[in-house]
Amino acid sequence: MSRNIGTADRWLRVLLGIALLFAVVTGPQSLWGLIGLIPLTTGIVSFCPLYSVLGWSTAPPRTARLSR
């Protein structure tokens, strides 16, 4: 499982996930806010299964490191 989420995408997902979970506690008390667990989790682990299926990546390309 390699990273396929870049830094900006990661922060947006984490913030969106927290906002949706916060809405469960303070808002209309609907369990639909638990959907916030999806962007929060994918943001934390920097991997999105849907991106993988679609072949997308917002992560910067990995560069090969030369060993000495």
mmCIF file of the N, C-alpha and C atoms, coordinates in Angstrom:
data_MODEL
# 
_entry.id   MODEL 
# 
loop_
_atom_site.group_PDB 
_atom_site.id 
_atom_site.type_symbol 
_atom_site.label_atom_id 
_atom_site.label_alt_id 
_atom_site.label_comp_id 
_atom_site.label_asym_id 
_atom_site.label_entity_id 
_atom_site.label_seq_id 
_atom_site.pdbx_PDB_ins_code 
_atom_site.Cartn_x 
_atom_site.Cartn_y 
_atom_site.Cartn_z 
_atom_site.occupancy 
_atom_site.B_iso_or_equiv 
_atom_site.pdbx_formal_charge 
_atom_site.auth_seq_id 
_atom_site.auth_comp_id 
_atom_site.auth_asym_id 
_atom_site.auth_atom_id 
_atom_site.pdbx_PDB_model_num 
ATOM 1   N N  . MET A 1 1  ? 0.855   -1.175 0.000   1.00 0.00 ? 1  MET A N  1 
ATOM 2   C CA . MET A 1 1  ? 0.000   0.000  0.000   1.00 0.00 ? 1  MET A CA 1 
ATOM 3   C C  . MET A 1 1  ? 0.901   1.238  0.000   1.00 0.00 ? 1  MET A C  1 
ATOM 4   N N  . SER A 1 2  ? 1.014   1.891  -1.138  1.00 0.00 ? 2  SER A N  1 
ATOM 5   C CA . SER A 1 2  ? 1.847   3.083  -1.230  1.00 0.00 ? 2  SER A CA 1 
ATOM 6   C C  . SER A 1 2  ? 0.968   4.335  -1.139  1.00 0.00 ? 2  SER A C  1 
ATOM 7   N N  . ARG A 1 3  ? 1.593   5.430  -0.763  1.00 0.00 ? 3  ARG A N  1 
ATOM 8   C CA . ARG A 1 3  ? 0.878   6.692  -0.633  1.00 0.00 ? 3  ARG A CA 1 
ATOM 9   C C  . ARG A 1 3  ? 0.315   7.120  -1.979  1.00 0.00 ? 3  ARG A C  1 
ATOM 10  N N  . ASN A 1 4  ? -0.920  7.581  -1.976  1.00 0.00 ? 4  ASN A N  1 
ATOM 11  C CA . ASN A 1 4  ? -1.468  8.167  -3.194  1.00 0.00 ? 4  ASN A CA 1 
ATOM 12  C C  . ASN A 1 4  ? -2.224  9.464  -2.887  1.00 0.00 ? 4  ASN A C  1 
ATOM 13  N N  . ILE A 1 5  ? -1.986  10.021 -1.702  1.00 0.00 ? 5  ILE A N  1 
ATOM 14  C CA . ILE A 1 5  ? -2.606  11.276 -1.307  1.00 0.00 ? 5  ILE A CA 1 
ATOM 15  C C  . ILE A 1 5  ? -1.498  12.259 -0.941  1.00 0.00 ? 5  ILE A C  1 
ATOM 16  N N  . GLY A 1 6  ? -1.528  13.428 -1.589  1.00 0.00 ? 6  GLY A N  1 
ATOM 17  C CA . GLY A 1 6  ? -0.541  14.465 -1.333  1.00 0.00 ? 6  GLY A CA 1 
ATOM 18  C C  . GLY A 1 6  ? -0.860  15.262 -0.073  1.00 0.00 ? 6  GLY A C  1 
ATOM 19  N N  . THR A 1 7  ? -0.001  16.200 0.247   1.00 0.00 ? 7  THR A N  1 
ATOM 20  C CA . THR A 1 7  ? -0.117  16.963 1.484   1.00 0.00 ? 7  THR A CA 1 
ATOM 21  C C  . THR A 1 7  ? -1.386  17.804 1.544   1.00 0.00 ? 7  THR A C  1 
ATOM 22  N N  . ALA A 1 8  ? -1.674  18.570 0.507   1.00 0.00 ? 8  ALA A N  1 
ATOM 23  C CA . ALA A 1 8  ? -2.872  19.420 0.510   1.00 0.00 ? 8  ALA A CA 1 
ATOM 24  C C  . ALA A 1 8  ? -4.132  18.570 0.572   1.00 0.00 ? 8  ALA A C  1 
ATOM 25  N N  . ASP A 1 9  ? -4.183  17.522 -0.225  1.00 0.00 ? 9  ASP A N  1 
ATOM 26  C CA . ASP A 1 9  ? -5.326  16.607 -0.239  1.00 0.00 ? 9  ASP A CA 1 
ATOM 27  C C  . ASP A 1 9  ? -5.504  15.979 1.148   1.00 0.00 ? 9  ASP A C  1 
ATOM 28  N N  . ARG A 1 10 ? -4.394  15.620 1.761   1.00 0.00 ? 10 ARG A N  1 
ATOM 29  C CA . ARG A 1 10 ? -4.426  14.998 3.084   1.00 0.00 ? 10 ARG A CA 1 
ATOM 30  C C  . ARG A 1 10 ? -5.031  15.941 4.121   1.00 0.00 ? 10 ARG A C  1 
ATOM 31  N N  . TRP A 1 11 ? -4.566  17.197 4.149   1.00 0.00 ? 11 TRP A N  1 
ATOM 32  C CA . TRP A 1 11 ? -5.090  18.161 5.119   1.00 0.00 ? 11 TRP A CA 1 
ATOM 33  C C  . TRP A 1 11 ? -6.573  18.439 4.888   1.00 0.00 ? 11 TRP A C  1 
ATOM 34  N N  . LEU A 1 12 ? -6.981  18.550 3.633   1.00 0.00 ? 12 LEU A N  1 
ATOM 35  C CA . LEU A 1 12 ? -8.399  18.786 3.337   1.00 0.00 ? 12 LEU A CA 1 
ATOM 36  C C  . LEU A 1 12 ? -9.261  17.624 3.828   1.00 0.00 ? 12 LEU A C  1 
ATOM 37  N N  . ARG A 1 13 ? -8.799  16.406 3.616   1.00 0.00 ? 13 ARG A N  1 
ATOM 38  C CA . ARG A 1 13 ? -9.549  15.237 4.072   1.00 0.00 ? 13 ARG A CA 1 
ATOM 39  C C  . ARG A 1 13 ? -9.665  15.191 5.590   1.00 0.00 ? 13 ARG A C  1 
ATOM 40  N N  . VAL A 1 14 ? -8.559  15.457 6.270   1.00 0.00 ? 14 VAL A N  1 
ATOM 41  C CA . VAL A 1 14 ? -8.574  15.423 7.735   1.00 0.00 ? 14 VAL A CA 1 
ATOM 42  C C  . VAL A 1 14 ? -9.514  16.498 8.276   1.00 0.00 ? 14 VAL A C  1 
ATOM 43  N N  . LEU A 1 15 ? -9.424  17.714 7.738   1.00 0.00 ? 15 LEU A N  1 
ATOM 44  C CA . LEU A 1 15 ? -10.297 18.795 8.204   1.00 0.00 ? 15 LEU A CA 1 
ATOM 45  C C  . LEU A 1 15 ? -11.767 18.518 7.904   1.00 0.00 ? 15 LEU A C  1 
ATOM 46  N N  . LEU A 1 16 ? -12.054 17.990 6.718   1.00 0.00 ? 16 LEU A N  1 
ATOM 47  C CA . LEU A 1 16 ? -13.428 17.645 6.365   1.00 0.00 ? 16 LEU A CA 1 
ATOM 48  C C  . LEU A 1 16 ? -13.960 16.544 7.277   1.00 0.00 ? 16 LEU A C  1 
ATOM 49  N N  . GLY A 1 17 ? -13.140 15.540 7.537   1.00 0.00 ? 17 GLY A N  1 
ATOM 50  C CA . GLY A 1 17 ? -13.555 14.447 8.411   1.00 0.00 ? 17 GLY A CA 1 
ATOM 51  C C  . GLY A 1 17 ? -13.860 14.926 9.817   1.00 0.00 ? 17 GLY A C  1 
ATOM 52  N N  . ILE A 1 18 ? -13.000 15.789 10.347  1.00 0.00 ? 18 ILE A N  1 
ATOM 53  C CA . ILE A 1 18 ? -13.225 16.332 11.686  1.00 0.00 ? 18 ILE A CA 1 
ATOM 54  C C  . ILE A 1 18 ? -14.489 17.183 11.710  1.00 0.00 ? 18 ILE A C  1 
ATOM 55  N N  . ALA A 1 19 ? -14.697 17.986 10.671  1.00 0.00 ? 19 ALA A N  1 
ATOM 56  C CA . ALA A 1 19 ? -15.894 18.832 10.603  1.00 0.00 ? 19 ALA A CA 1 
ATOM 57  C C  . ALA A 1 19 ? -17.167 17.988 10.572  1.00 0.00 ? 19 ALA A C  1 
ATOM 58  N N  . LEU A 1 20 ? -17.163 16.922 9.786   1.00 0.00 ? 20 LEU A N  1 
ATOM 59  C CA . LEU A 1 20 ? -18.348 16.062 9.719   1.00 0.00 ? 20 LEU A CA 1 
ATOM 60  C C  . LEU A 1 20 ? -18.600 15.345 11.040  1.00 0.00 ? 20 LEU A C  1 
ATOM 61  N N  . LEU A 1 21 ? -17.542 14.892 11.684  1.00 0.00 ? 21 LEU A N  1 
ATOM 62  C CA . LEU A 1 21 ? -17.713 14.245 12.986  1.00 0.00 ? 21 LEU A CA 1 
ATOM 63  C C  . LEU A 1 21 ? -18.173 15.246 14.041  1.00 0.00 ? 21 LEU A C  1 
ATOM 64  N N  . PHE A 1 22 ? -17.683 16.470 13.957  1.00 0.00 ? 22 PHE A N  1 
ATOM 65  C CA . PHE A 1 22 ? -18.104 17.515 14.885  1.00 0.00 ? 22 PHE A CA 1 
ATOM 66  C C  . PHE A 1 22 ? -19.589 17.815 14.697  1.00 0.00 ? 22 PHE A C  1 
ATOM 67  N N  . ALA A 1 23 ? -20.068 17.731 13.446  1.00 0.00 ? 23 ALA A N  1 
ATOM 68  C CA . ALA A 1 23 ? -21.484 17.976 13.158  1.00 0.00 ? 23 ALA A CA 1 
ATOM 69  C C  . ALA A 1 23 ? -22.373 16.931 13.820  1.00 0.00 ? 23 ALA A C  1 
ATOM 70  N N  . VAL A 1 24 ? -21.876 15.721 13.993  1.00 0.00 ? 24 VAL A N  1 
ATOM 71  C CA . VAL A 1 24 ? -22.657 14.674 14.663  1.00 0.00 ? 24 VAL A CA 1 
ATOM 72  C C  . VAL A 1 24 ? -22.907 15.069 16.120  1.00 0.00 ? 24 VAL A C  1 
ATOM 73  N N  . VAL A 1 25 ? -21.895 15.656 16.720  1.00 0.00 ? 25 VAL A N  1 
ATOM 74  C CA . VAL A 1 25 ? -21.990 15.998 18.141  1.00 0.00 ? 25 VAL A CA 1 
ATOM 75  C C  . VAL A 1 25 ? -22.792 17.272 18.365  1.00 0.00 ? 25 VAL A C  1 
ATOM 76  N N  . THR A 1 26 ? -22.571 18.296 17.535  1.00 0.00 ? 26 THR A N  1 
ATOM 77  C CA . THR A 1 26 ? -23.183 19.597 17.789  1.00 0.00 ? 26 THR A CA 1 
ATOM 78  C C  . THR A 1 26 ? -24.378 19.908 16.905  1.00 0.00 ? 26 THR A C  1 
ATOM 79  N N  . GLY A 1 27 ? -24.501 19.245 15.792  1.00 0.00 ? 27 GLY A N  1 
ATOM 80  C CA . GLY A 1 27 ? -25.531 19.588 14.812  1.00 0.00 ? 27 GLY A CA 1 
ATOM 81  C C  . GLY A 1 27 ? -26.829 18.823 15.008  1.00 0.00 ? 27 GLY A C  1 
ATOM 82  N N  . PRO A 1 28 ? -27.346 18.328 13.913  1.00 0.00 ? 28 PRO A N  1 
ATOM 83  C CA . PRO A 1 28 ? -28.665 17.690 13.930  1.00 0.00 ? 28 PRO A CA 1 
ATOM 84  C C  . PRO A 1 28 ? -28.688 16.291 14.548  1.00 0.00 ? 28 PRO A C  1 
ATOM 85  N N  . GLN A 1 29 ? -27.591 15.859 15.143  1.00 0.00 ? 29 GLN A N  1 
ATOM 86  C CA . GLN A 1 29 ? -27.524 14.549 15.810  1.00 0.00 ? 29 GLN A CA 1 
ATOM 87  C C  . GLN A 1 29 ? -27.850 13.400 14.859  1.00 0.00 ? 29 GLN A C  1 
ATOM 88  N N  . SER A 1 30 ? -27.425 13.513 13.626  1.00 0.00 ? 30 SER A N  1 
ATOM 89  C CA . SER A 1 30 ? -27.650 12.479 12.625  1.00 0.00 ? 30 SER A CA 1 
ATOM 90  C C  . SER A 1 30 ? -26.391 11.628 12.477  1.00 0.00 ? 30 SER A C  1 
ATOM 91  N N  . LEU A 1 31 ? -26.584 10.346 12.281  1.00 0.00 ? 31 LEU A N  1 
ATOM 92  C CA . LEU A 1 31 ? -25.448 9.445  12.102  1.00 0.00 ? 31 LEU A CA 1 
ATOM 93  C C  . LEU A 1 31 ? -24.782 9.596  10.742  1.00 0.00 ? 31 LEU A C  1 
ATOM 94  N N  . TRP A 1 32 ? -25.367 10.381 9.837   1.00 0.00 ? 32 TRP A N  1 
ATOM 95  C CA . TRP A 1 32 ? -24.757 10.623 8.541   1.00 0.00 ? 32 TRP A CA 1 
ATOM 96  C C  . TRP A 1 32 ? -23.403 11.307 8.689   1.00 0.00 ? 32 TRP A C  1 
ATOM 97  N N  . GLY A 1 33 ? -23.197 12.013 9.774   1.00 0.00 ? 33 GLY A N  1 
ATOM 98  C CA . GLY A 1 33 ? -21.920 12.659 10.013  1.00 0.00 ? 33 GLY A CA 1 
ATOM 99  C C  . GLY A 1 33 ? -20.788 11.676 10.214  1.00 0.00 ? 33 GLY A C  1 
ATOM 100 N N  . LEU A 1 34 ? -21.132 10.432 10.540  1.00 0.00 ? 34 LEU A N  1 
ATOM 101 C CA . LEU A 1 34 ? -20.098 9.412  10.714  1.00 0.00 ? 34 LEU A CA 1 
ATOM 102 C C  . LEU A 1 34 ? -19.387 9.085  9.407   1.00 0.00 ? 34 LEU A C  1 
ATOM 103 N N  . ILE A 1 35 ? -19.956 9.555  8.312   1.00 0.00 ? 35 ILE A N  1 
ATOM 104 C CA . ILE A 1 35 ? -19.272 9.428  7.023   1.00 0.00 ? 35 ILE A CA 1 
ATOM 105 C C  . ILE A 1 35 ? -17.938 10.166 7.091   1.00 0.00 ? 35 ILE A C  1 
ATOM 106 N N  . GLY A 1 36 ? -17.808 11.091 8.032   1.00 0.00 ? 36 GLY A N  1 
ATOM 107 C CA . GLY A 1 36 ? -16.558 11.815 8.231   1.00 0.00 ? 36 GLY A CA 1 
ATOM 108 C C  . GLY A 1 36 ? -15.396 10.910 8.583   1.00 0.00 ? 36 GLY A C  1 
ATOM 109 N N  . LEU A 1 37 ? -15.674 9.696  9.024   1.00 0.00 ? 37 LEU A N  1 
ATOM 110 C CA . LEU A 1 37 ? -14.606 8.745  9.334   1.00 0.00 ? 37 LEU A CA 1 
ATOM 111 C C  . LEU A 1 37 ? -13.832 8.350  8.080   1.00 0.00 ? 37 LEU A C  1 
ATOM 112 N N  . ILE A 1 38 ? -14.497 8.368  6.933   1.00 0.00 ? 38 ILE A N  1 
ATOM 113 C CA . ILE A 1 38 ? -13.842 7.958  5.688   1.00 0.00 ? 38 ILE A CA 1 
ATOM 114 C C  . ILE A 1 38 ? -12.749 8.952  5.285   1.00 0.00 ? 38 ILE A C  1 
ATOM 115 N N  . PRO A 1 39 ? -13.071 10.253 5.116   1.00 0.00 ? 39 PRO A N  1 
ATOM 116 C CA . PRO A 1 39 ? -11.977 11.162 4.747   1.00 0.00 ? 39 PRO A CA 1 
ATOM 117 C C  . PRO A 1 39 ? -10.940 11.314 5.861   1.00 0.00 ? 39 PRO A C  1 
ATOM 118 N N  . LEU A 1 40 ? -11.370 11.217 7.103   1.00 0.00 ? 40 LEU A N  1 
ATOM 119 C CA . LEU A 1 40 ? -10.416 11.318 8.207   1.00 0.00 ? 40 LEU A CA 1 
ATOM 120 C C  . LEU A 1 40 ? -9.417  10.165 8.170   1.00 0.00 ? 40 LEU A C  1 
ATOM 121 N N  . THR A 1 41 ? -9.907  8.951  7.994   1.00 0.00 ? 41 THR A N  1 
ATOM 122 C CA . THR A 1 41 ? -9.027  7.780  7.954   1.00 0.00 ? 41 THR A CA 1 
ATOM 123 C C  . THR A 1 41 ? -8.110  7.802  6.737   1.00 0.00 ? 41 THR A C  1 
ATOM 124 N N  . THR A 1 42 ? -8.666  8.108  5.568   1.00 0.00 ? 42 THR A N  1 
ATOM 125 C CA . THR A 1 42 ? -7.827  8.127  4.371   1.00 0.00 ? 42 THR A CA 1 
ATOM 126 C C  . THR A 1 42 ? -6.787  9.240  4.446   1.00 0.00 ? 42 THR A C  1 
ATOM 127 N N  . GLY A 1 43 ? -7.137  10.342 5.085   1.00 0.00 ? 43 GLY A N  1 
ATOM 128 C CA . GLY A 1 43 ? -6.173  11.421 5.262   1.00 0.00 ? 43 GLY A CA 1 
ATOM 129 C C  . GLY A 1 43 ? -5.053  11.046 6.208   1.00 0.00 ? 43 GLY A C  1 
ATOM 130 N N  . ILE A 1 44 ? -5.393  10.342 7.274   1.00 0.00 ? 44 ILE A N  1 
ATOM 131 C CA . ILE A 1 44 ? -4.383  9.951  8.261   1.00 0.00 ? 44 ILE A CA 1 
ATOM 132 C C  . ILE A 1 44 ? -3.404  8.935  7.680   1.00 0.00 ? 44 ILE A C  1 
ATOM 133 N N  . VAL A 1 45 ? -3.911  7.959  6.937   1.00 0.00 ? 45 VAL A N  1 
ATOM 134 C CA . VAL A 1 45 ? -3.027  6.911  6.403   1.00 0.00 ? 45 VAL A CA 1 
ATOM 135 C C  . VAL A 1 45 ? -2.443  7.264  5.034   1.00 0.00 ? 45 VAL A C  1 
ATOM 136 N N  . SER A 1 46 ? -2.855  8.390  4.450   1.00 0.00 ? 46 SER A N  1 
ATOM 137 C CA . SER A 1 46 ? -2.362  8.865  3.144   1.00 0.00 ? 46 SER A CA 1 
ATOM 138 C C  . SER A 1 46 ? -2.603  7.866  2.021   1.00 0.00 ? 46 SER A C  1 
ATOM 139 N N  . PHE A 1 47 ? -3.677  7.138  2.111   1.00 0.00 ? 47 PHE A N  1 
ATOM 140 C CA . PHE A 1 47 ? -4.017  6.171  1.059   1.00 0.00 ? 47 PHE A CA 1 
ATOM 141 C C  . PHE A 1 47 ? -5.519  6.168  0.849   1.00 0.00 ? 47 PHE A C  1 
ATOM 142 N N  . CYS A 1 48 ? -5.924  6.282  -0.416  1.00 0.00 ? 48 CYS A N  1 
ATOM 143 C CA . CYS A 1 48 ? -7.337  6.240  -0.769  1.00 0.00 ? 48 CYS A CA 1 
ATOM 144 C C  . CYS A 1 48 ? -7.574  5.056  -1.712  1.00 0.00 ? 48 CYS A C  1 
ATOM 145 N N  . PRO A 1 49 ? -8.370  4.081  -1.292  1.00 0.00 ? 49 PRO A N  1 
ATOM 146 C CA . PRO A 1 49 ? -8.632  2.926  -2.158  1.00 0.00 ? 49 PRO A CA 1 
ATOM 147 C C  . PRO A 1 49 ? -9.274  3.317  -3.493  1.00 0.00 ? 49 PRO A C  1 
ATOM 148 N N  . LEU A 1 50 ? -10.139 4.320  -3.489  1.00 0.00 ? 50 LEU A N  1 
ATOM 149 C CA . LEU A 1 50 ? -10.779 4.748  -4.730  1.00 0.00 ? 50 LEU A CA 1 
ATOM 150 C C  . LEU A 1 50 ? -9.750  5.338  -5.697  1.00 0.00 ? 50 LEU A C  1 
ATOM 151 N N  . TYR A 1 51 ? -8.821  6.141  -5.198  1.00 0.00 ? 51 TYR A N  1 
ATOM 152 C CA . TYR A 1 51 ? -7.748  6.662  -6.036  1.00 0.00 ? 51 TYR A CA 1 
ATOM 153 C C  . TYR A 1 51 ? -6.954  5.513  -6.647  1.00 0.00 ? 51 TYR A C  1 
ATOM 154 N N  . SER A 1 52 ? -6.721  4.490  -5.862  1.00 0.00 ? 52 SER A N  1 
ATOM 155 C CA . SER A 1 52 ? -5.955  3.339  -6.335  1.00 0.00 ? 52 SER A CA 1 
ATOM 156 C C  . SER A 1 52 ? -6.675  2.640  -7.488  1.00 0.00 ? 52 SER A C  1 
ATOM 157 N N  . VAL A 1 53 ? -7.978  2.450  -7.338  1.00 0.00 ? 53 VAL A N  1 
ATOM 158 C CA . VAL A 1 53 ? -8.781  1.788  -8.380  1.00 0.00 ? 53 VAL A CA 1 
ATOM 159 C C  . VAL A 1 53 ? -8.791  2.627  -9.658  1.00 0.00 ? 53 VAL A C  1 
ATOM 160 N N  . LEU A 1 54 ? -8.905  3.950  -9.504  1.00 0.00 ? 54 LEU A N  1 
ATOM 161 C CA . LEU A 1 54 ? -8.980  4.833  -10.662 1.00 0.00 ? 54 LEU A CA 1 
ATOM 162 C C  . LEU A 1 54 ? -7.602  5.185  -11.240 1.00 0.00 ? 54 LEU A C  1 
ATOM 163 N N  . GLY A 1 55 ? -6.552  4.812  -10.534 1.00 0.00 ? 55 GLY A N  1 
ATOM 164 C CA . GLY A 1 55 ? -5.202  5.107  -11.002 1.00 0.00 ? 55 GLY A CA 1 
ATOM 165 C C  . GLY A 1 55 ? -4.779  6.541  -10.763 1.00 0.00 ? 55 GLY A C  1 
ATOM 166 N N  . TRP A 1 56 ? -5.417  7.238  -9.835  1.00 0.00 ? 56 TRP A N  1 
ATOM 167 C CA . TRP A 1 56 ? -5.110  8.624  -9.522  1.00 0.00 ? 56 TRP A CA 1 
ATOM 168 C C  . TRP A 1 56 ? -4.102  8.693  -8.387  1.00 0.00 ? 56 TRP A C  1 
ATOM 169 N N  . SER A 1 57 ? -3.415  9.801  -8.313  1.00 0.00 ? 57 SER A N  1 
ATOM 170 C CA . SER A 1 57 ? -2.507  10.070 -7.197  1.00 0.00 ? 57 SER A CA 1 
ATOM 171 C C  . SER A 1 57 ? -2.267  11.559 -7.110  1.00 0.00 ? 57 SER A C  1 
ATOM 172 N N  . THR A 1 58 ? -2.395  12.116 -5.914  1.00 0.00 ? 58 THR A N  1 
ATOM 173 C CA . THR A 1 58 ? -2.056  13.517 -5.686  1.00 0.00 ? 58 THR A CA 1 
ATOM 174 C C  . THR A 1 58 ? -0.744  13.620 -4.926  1.00 0.00 ? 58 THR A C  1 
ATOM 175 N N  . ALA A 1 59 ? -0.140  12.488 -4.629  1.00 0.00 ? 59 ALA A N  1 
ATOM 176 C CA . ALA A 1 59 ? 1.142   12.464 -3.923  1.00 0.00 ? 59 ALA A CA 1 
ATOM 177 C C  . ALA A 1 59 ? 2.258   12.797 -4.909  1.00 0.00 ? 59 ALA A C  1 
ATOM 178 N N  . PRO A 1 60 ? 3.289   13.469 -4.424  1.00 0.00 ? 60 PRO A N  1 
ATOM 179 C CA . PRO A 1 60 ? 4.420   13.742 -5.312  1.00 0.00 ? 60 PRO A CA 1 
ATOM 180 C C  . PRO A 1 60 ? 5.114   12.441 -5.692  1.00 0.00 ? 60 PRO A C  1 
ATOM 181 N N  . PRO A 1 61 ? 5.684   12.375 -6.885  1.00 0.00 ? 61 PRO A N  1 
ATOM 182 C CA . PRO A 1 61 ? 6.369   11.147 -7.301  1.00 0.00 ? 61 PRO A CA 1 
ATOM 183 C C  . PRO A 1 61 ? 7.572   10.873 -6.400  1.00 0.00 ? 61 PRO A C  1 
ATOM 184 N N  . ARG A 1 62 ? 7.778   9.613  -6.126  1.00 0.00 ? 62 ARG A N  1 
ATOM 185 C CA . ARG A 1 62 ? 8.919   9.221  -5.290  1.00 0.00 ? 62 ARG A CA 1 
ATOM 186 C C  . ARG A 1 62 ? 10.175  9.211  -6.146  1.00 0.00 ? 62 ARG A C  1 
ATOM 187 N N  . THR A 1 63 ? 11.234  9.738  -5.593  1.00 0.00 ? 63 THR A N  1 
ATOM 188 C CA . THR A 1 63 ? 12.506  9.739  -6.309  1.00 0.00 ? 63 THR A CA 1 
ATOM 189 C C  . THR A 1 63 ? 13.377  8.629  -5.753  1.00 0.00 ? 63 THR A C  1 
ATOM 190 N N  . ALA A 1 64 ? 14.129  8.028  -6.633  1.00 0.00 ? 64 ALA A N  1 
ATOM 191 C CA . ALA A 1 64 ? 15.013  6.941  -6.213  1.00 0.00 ? 64 ALA A CA 1 
ATOM 192 C C  . ALA A 1 64 ? 16.205  7.536  -5.461  1.00 0.00 ? 64 ALA A C  1 
ATOM 193 N N  . ARG A 1 65 ? 16.540  6.929  -4.348  1.00 0.00 ? 65 ARG A N  1 
ATOM 194 C CA . ARG A 1 65 ? 17.693  7.375  -3.581  1.00 0.00 ? 65 ARG A CA 1 
ATOM 195 C C  . ARG A 1 65 ? 18.885  6.514  -3.937  1.00 0.00 ? 65 ARG A C  1 
ATOM 196 N N  . LEU A 1 66 ? 19.975  7.165  -4.167  1.00 0.00 ? 66 LEU A N  1 
ATOM 197 C CA . LEU A 1 66 ? 21.188  6.441  -4.491  1.00 0.00 ? 66 LEU A CA 1 
ATOM 198 C C  . LEU A 1 66 ? 21.893  6.044  -3.205  1.00 0.00 ? 66 LEU A C  1 
ATOM 199 N N  . SER A 1 67 ? 22.288  4.811  -3.122  1.00 0.00 ? 67 SER A N  1 
ATOM 200 C CA . SER A 1 67 ? 23.032  4.370  -1.934  1.00 0.00 ? 67 SER A CA 1 
ATOM 201 C C  . SER A 1 67 ? 24.513  4.571  -2.181  1.00 0.00 ? 67 SER A C  1 
ATOM 202 N N  . ARG A 1 68 ? 25.218  4.883  -1.136  1.00 0.00 ? 68 ARG A N  1 
ATOM 203 C CA . ARG A 1 68 ? 26.656  5.131  -1.278  1.00 0.00 ? 68 ARG A CA 1 
ATOM 204 C C  . ARG A 1 68 ? 27.457  3.911  -0.987  1.00 0.00 ? 68 ARG A C  1 
# 
